[in-house]
Amino acid sequence: MGDRHAPFDQDQVDQLTETGEPLTVAQNGEAKAVLQDVRSYEEMRETLALLRIIALADEDIASRRAYACRRSRRRCPRPSLH
């Protein structure tokens, strides 16, 4: 991006952090980027990571590399409490 900086003012930054709503940056009337506060960005990344884990687990279940909890309980003996 070089040395060009968008002229964001403190009010816009405050609005981002207070509302958590992203700000769309347009160039020549076309959306080019999205700016969001750090807290919302981190929450989004954590959510995406969890969704990836769920998707991988679903793939494992579908390919029979793993079983859903209900099925695995019936297949495995219960641990002894002794």
JONORSUL-V93370 format. One record per pair of residues at least 6 apart in sequence whose C-alpha atoms are under 8 Angstrom apart, sorted by sequence separation. I is the first residue (numbers start at 1). J is the second residue. D is the distance in Angstrom with one decimal. If there is no record, write none. Layout:
I&J&D ; I&J&D
This chain:
16&22&6.5 ; 25&31&5.8 ; 26&32&5.3 ; 60&66&5.3 ; 61&67&5.3 ; 16&23&7.3 ; 24&31&6.4 ; 25&32&5.8 ; 26&33&6.9 ; 60&67&7.8 ; 61&68&6.6 ; 24&32&7.5 ; 25&33&5.1 ; 24&33&5.9 ; 25&34&5.8 ; 57&66&7.7 ; 24&34&4.5 ; 25&35&7.2 ; 23&34&5.6 ; 24&35&6.3 ; 22&34&6.4 ; 23&35&5.0 ; 22&35&5.6 ; 23&36&6.3 ; 22&36&4.5 ; 21&36&6.8 ; 22&37&7.3 ; 20&36&7.1 ; 20&37&6.3 ; 17&36&8.0 ; 20&39&7.8 ; 16&36&6.3 ; 17&37&5.4 ; 20&40&6.0 ; 16&37&5.7 ; 17&38&8.0 ; 17&39&7.9
